[in-house]
């Protein structure tokens, strides 16, 4: 197993990528979420790539245009189709990949569902897909959290005996609590991004495994959309599976969550 660095043409720009070699012809393509560089939070994606390659599956990671070492302008995840296609083409032409399984967390998961089919992706691992409405990238604006996600968060707190003690001792701000309860009581429809993701999932032909850290705010927002009537037809698709982990770690950073994520990625690669 070796780690090498590459430059991938993407329109008039260049993506800088890292490739972890391995004997297999099924390759994992990691798409970074938010405005993270390809190593991911605290080097997590680099470590993930190393673990997957050690099990015989090559791994490619790249920086989106305008991020990290890649050239060009950062146009956000909703304009990242060209990057995904360029990375997939590089794997097929330069690394002779026979199957490409793509993994993305947060907005990268949503981008993969939207743009993966045009890039010829063979399998999808979508972690905590982003459906919260903002005008730009998830980490550049204050998001609008869905009422259902807020209700789930408050339900967790209500079930925790410690919350009662915090309320009685003044550790919980009453004004913030009342504001949150008013937000939780709102009824709402799915936003445009949720419906866009639903339509993408409904037409997805290859298998997709959706992985959720169910106490993460982003995952809660997705689950609220997923469990709504709008997604009823998608929930019935045999090619889509949803699995949850009792964790609040958005990036699956702790040891147990990290192992859970790795195991599911390896299962997807082995069955591709």
C-alpha positions as CSV (number, residue, x, y, z in Angstrom):
1,X,0.0,0.0,0.0
2,X,1.4,3.4,-1.0
3,X,0.0,7.0,-0.8
4,X,0.5,9.2,-3.8
5,X,-0.6,12.7,-4.8
6,X,-2.2,13.7,-8.1
7,X,-3.5,16.6,-10.1
8,X,-6.9,16.0,-11.8
9,X,-8.2,18.3,-14.6
10,X,-11.6,19.8,-13.8
11,X,-12.8,22.2,-16.5
12,X,-10.2,24.9,-16.5
13,X,-9.1,24.2,-12.9
14,X,-7.1,21.5,-11.1
15,X,-8.1,19.2,-8.3
16,X,-5.4,18.1,-6.0
17,X,-6.0,14.5,-4.8
18,X,-4.5,11.8,-2.7
19,X,-4.6,8.1,-3.7
20,X,-4.1,5.2,-1.3
21,X,-3.3,2.2,-3.5
22,X,-4.4,-1.4,-2.8
23,X,-4.8,-4.5,-4.9
24,X,-8.6,-4.3,-5.4
25,X,-10.4,-3.0,-8.5
26,X,-13.4,-1.7,-6.4
27,X,-12.4,1.8,-5.3
28,X,-13.7,4.1,-2.6
29,X,-14.1,7.7,-3.6
30,X,-14.3,10.1,-0.6
31,X,-16.0,13.4,-1.2
32,X,-15.3,16.0,1.6
33,X,-18.2,17.7,3.2
34,X,-18.6,21.4,4.0
35,X,-15.5,23.4,3.2
36,X,-13.1,20.8,4.6
37,X,-9.9,19.8,2.9
38,X,-9.5,16.2,1.8
39,X,-7.9,15.1,5.1
40,X,-11.2,15.9,6.8
41,X,-11.8,17.0,10.4
42,X,-8.7,16.3,12.5
43,X,-7.3,14.1,9.7
44,X,-10.2,11.7,10.0
45,X,-10.6,11.1,6.2
46,X,-6.9,10.4,5.8
47,X,-7.1,7.9,8.6
48,X,-10.2,6.3,7.1
49,X,-8.5,6.0,3.7
50,X,-5.6,4.3,5.3
51,X,-7.8,1.8,7.1
52,X,-9.8,1.0,4.0
53,X,-6.8,0.6,1.8
54,X,-5.3,-1.8,4.4
55,X,-8.3,-4.0,3.7
56,X,-7.5,-4.2,0.0
57,X,-9.6,-1.3,-1.5
58,X,-7.9,1.7,-3.1
59,X,-9.1,5.1,-1.9
60,X,-9.2,8.5,-3.6
61,X,-9.7,11.8,-1.8
62,X,-9.6,15.3,-3.4
63,X,-10.1,19.0,-2.5
64,X,-13.1,20.6,-4.2
65,X,-12.3,23.6,-6.4
66,X,-11.4,26.6,-4.4
67,X,-10.6,24.6,-1.3
68,X,-7.3,23.4,0.1
69,X,-4.7,22.9,-2.7
70,X,-7.2,22.8,-5.6
71,X,-7.4,25.8,-7.9
72,X,-10.6,27.7,-8.9
73,X,-13.5,29.3,-7.1
74,X,-15.4,27.6,-4.3
75,X,-18.9,27.4,-5.6
76,X,-20.4,25.3,-2.9
77,X,-21.7,21.7,-2.8
78,X,-24.6,22.4,-5.1
79,X,-22.2,23.2,-7.9
80,X,-19.8,20.3,-7.4
81,X,-21.0,18.0,-10.1
82,X,-17.9,18.6,-12.2
83,X,-15.5,17.6,-9.4
84,X,-17.3,14.3,-8.7
85,X,-17.3,13.5,-12.4
86,X,-13.6,14.4,-12.8
87,X,-12.6,12.3,-9.9
88,X,-14.6,9.3,-11.1
89,X,-13.1,9.6,-14.6
90,X,-9.6,9.7,-13.2
91,X,-10.2,6.5,-11.3
92,X,-11.5,4.7,-14.4
93,X,-8.9,5.9,-16.8
94,X,-5.8,6.2,-14.6
95,X,-6.4,3.7,-11.9
96,X,-8.4,1.2,-13.9
97,X,-11.3,1.1,-11.4
98,X,-14.0,-1.4,-12.3
99,X,-16.4,-0.2,-9.5
100,X,-16.6,3.1,-7.7
101,X,-18.3,3.3,-4.4
102,X,-18.6,6.9,-3.1
103,X,-18.8,8.1,0.5
104,X,-19.8,11.6,1.6
105,X,-20.8,13.1,4.9
106,X,-23.1,16.1,5.4
107,X,-23.4,18.2,2.2
108,X,-21.1,15.8,0.4
109,X,-23.7,13.0,0.9
110,X,-26.4,15.3,-0.7
111,X,-24.0,16.2,-3.5
112,X,-23.3,12.5,-4.3
113,X,-27.0,11.7,-4.4
114,X,-27.6,14.6,-6.8
115,X,-24.6,14.3,-9.1
116,X,-23.3,10.7,-8.6
117,X,-25.5,9.1,-11.3
118,X,-24.1,11.4,-14.0
119,X,-20.6,10.5,-12.9
120,X,-21.3,6.8,-13.1
121,X,-21.0,6.0,-9.4
122,X,-21.7,2.4,-8.7
123,X,-22.7,2.5,-5.0
124,X,-23.3,5.2,-2.4
125,X,-22.6,5.6,1.3
126,X,-24.5,8.8,2.4
127,X,-23.7,9.9,6.0
128,X,-25.9,12.5,7.7
129,X,-27.2,14.0,4.4
130,X,-27.6,17.8,4.5
131,X,-31.2,19.0,4.0
132,X,-31.1,22.2,6.2
133,X,-32.0,25.3,4.1
134,X,-29.2,27.8,3.7
135,X,-28.0,30.0,0.8
136,X,-24.5,28.6,0.8
137,X,-22.3,25.9,2.4
138,X,-23.4,24.4,5.8
139,X,-20.5,25.9,7.7
140,X,-20.8,29.5,6.4
141,X,-24.2,30.4,7.6
142,X,-26.6,30.0,10.5
143,X,-28.8,27.2,9.4
144,X,-32.6,27.0,9.7
145,X,-33.2,23.9,11.9
146,X,-36.4,22.0,11.2
147,X,-39.1,21.9,13.9
148,X,-38.9,18.1,13.9
149,X,-35.2,18.1,14.6
150,X,-35.8,20.6,17.5
151,X,-38.5,18.3,18.9
152,X,-36.2,15.3,18.8
153,X,-33.5,17.3,20.6
154,X,-35.9,18.4,23.3
155,X,-37.3,14.9,23.7
156,X,-33.8,13.6,24.4
157,X,-33.3,16.3,27.0
158,X,-36.7,15.5,28.7
159,X,-35.8,11.9,29.0
160,X,-32.5,12.8,30.7
161,X,-33.1,13.1,34.5
162,X,-30.1,15.5,34.6
163,X,-32.2,18.1,32.7
164,X,-34.7,18.3,35.5
165,X,-32.0,19.1,38.0
166,X,-30.5,21.7,35.6
167,X,-33.9,23.3,35.3
168,X,-34.5,23.5,39.0
169,X,-31.0,24.8,39.7
170,X,-31.2,27.5,37.0
171,X,-28.6,26.0,34.7
172,X,-31.1,26.1,31.9
173,X,-32.1,29.5,30.5
174,X,-35.9,29.7,30.7
175,X,-36.1,32.3,27.9
176,X,-34.1,30.1,25.5
177,X,-36.2,27.1,26.6
178,X,-39.5,28.8,25.8
179,X,-38.1,30.0,22.4
180,X,-37.1,26.5,21.5
181,X,-40.4,25.1,22.5
182,X,-42.2,27.6,20.3
183,X,-40.0,26.6,17.4
184,X,-40.6,22.9,18.1
185,X,-44.4,23.5,18.0
186,X,-44.3,24.9,14.4
187,X,-45.7,22.8,11.6
188,X,-43.7,23.0,8.4
189,X,-43.3,21.5,5.0
190,X,-40.1,20.1,3.6
191,X,-37.9,22.7,2.0
192,X,-36.6,22.8,-1.6
193,X,-33.4,21.0,-0.8
194,X,-35.2,18.1,1.0
195,X,-37.4,17.6,-2.1
196,X,-34.4,17.9,-4.4
197,X,-32.7,15.1,-2.4
198,X,-35.9,13.1,-2.4
199,X,-36.2,13.2,-6.2
200,X,-32.5,12.2,-6.6
201,X,-33.0,9.2,-4.3
202,X,-36.1,8.2,-6.0
203,X,-34.3,7.9,-9.3
204,X,-31.1,6.3,-7.9
205,X,-30.6,3.0,-9.6
206,X,-27.6,1.7,-7.6
207,X,-27.6,0.8,-4.0
208,X,-27.3,3.5,-1.3
209,X,-26.6,3.0,2.3
210,X,-27.7,6.0,4.4
211,X,-25.8,6.2,7.7
212,X,-27.0,8.5,10.5
213,X,-25.6,9.5,13.9
214,X,-29.1,9.9,15.2
215,X,-28.4,12.5,17.9
216,X,-26.6,14.8,15.4
217,X,-28.6,17.9,14.4
218,X,-28.0,17.3,10.7
219,X,-29.1,13.7,10.9
220,X,-32.2,14.7,12.9
221,X,-33.2,17.1,10.2
222,X,-32.7,14.4,7.5
223,X,-34.8,11.9,9.6
224,X,-37.6,14.4,9.9
225,X,-37.7,14.7,6.1
226,X,-37.2,11.0,5.6
227,X,-40.2,10.1,7.9
228,X,-42.5,12.7,6.3
229,X,-45.2,11.8,3.7
230,X,-43.1,13.4,1.0
231,X,-40.6,10.6,1.3
232,X,-43.0,7.7,1.5
233,X,-42.2,6.3,-2.0
234,X,-38.5,6.6,-1.4
235,X,-38.7,4.7,1.9
236,X,-40.1,1.7,0.0
237,X,-37.1,1.4,-2.3
238,X,-35.3,-1.9,-1.8
239,X,-32.0,-0.4,-3.0
240,X,-31.9,2.2,-0.2
241,X,-31.1,1.3,3.4
242,X,-31.1,3.5,6.5
243,X,-29.0,2.6,9.5
244,X,-28.6,4.7,12.7
245,X,-26.0,4.9,15.4
246,X,-26.8,6.2,18.9
247,X,-24.2,9.0,18.6
248,X,-24.1,12.8,18.5
249,X,-20.8,12.8,16.6
250,X,-21.4,14.3,13.2
251,X,-18.1,13.2,11.8
252,X,-18.1,9.8,13.6
253,X,-15.0,10.9,15.5
254,X,-15.1,8.7,18.6
255,X,-13.7,5.2,18.5
256,X,-16.9,3.3,18.5
257,X,-18.6,5.5,15.9
258,X,-15.4,5.4,13.8
259,X,-15.4,1.6,13.8
260,X,-19.1,1.5,13.0
261,X,-18.6,3.8,10.0
262,X,-15.5,1.8,8.8
263,X,-17.4,-1.5,9.0
264,X,-20.3,-0.2,7.0
265,X,-18.0,1.2,4.3
266,X,-16.2,-2.1,4.0
267,X,-19.5,-4.0,3.7
268,X,-20.5,-1.7,0.9
269,X,-17.2,-2.2,-0.9
270,X,-17.3,-6.0,-0.5
271,X,-20.8,-6.2,-1.9
272,X,-20.2,-3.8,-4.9
